[in-house]
């Protein structure tokens, strides 16, 4: 799963609105800003099912802007 996650980062981080990638219960978790974005993305990546979690925009607090 770690190699699939690494490949998913390279693929999904190029898409505006993708906030993060994780692993859970033998599935990828892709954190996205909107439900609309999630409906346009694939249901699986390299044969691994994907759960889309709508988070809105994730921002770092206390850091430099």
MOTA-V561360 format. One record per backbone hydrogen bond with DSSP energy under -1.0 kcal/mol. NH is the residue of the N-H (numbers start at 1). CO is the residue of the C=O. If there is no record, write none. Layout:
# MOTA-V561360
<<NH	CO> <NH	CO>>
This chain:
# MOTA-V561360
<<5	1> <6	2> <7	3> <8	4> <9	5> <10	6> <11	7> <12	8> <13	9> <15	12> <18	15> <19	31> <20	31> <22	29> <24	27> <27	24> <28	49> <29	22> <30	51> <31	20> <32	53> <33	17> <38	34> <39	35> <40	37> <45	48> <48	45> <50	43> <51	28> <53	30> <55	32> <56	32>>
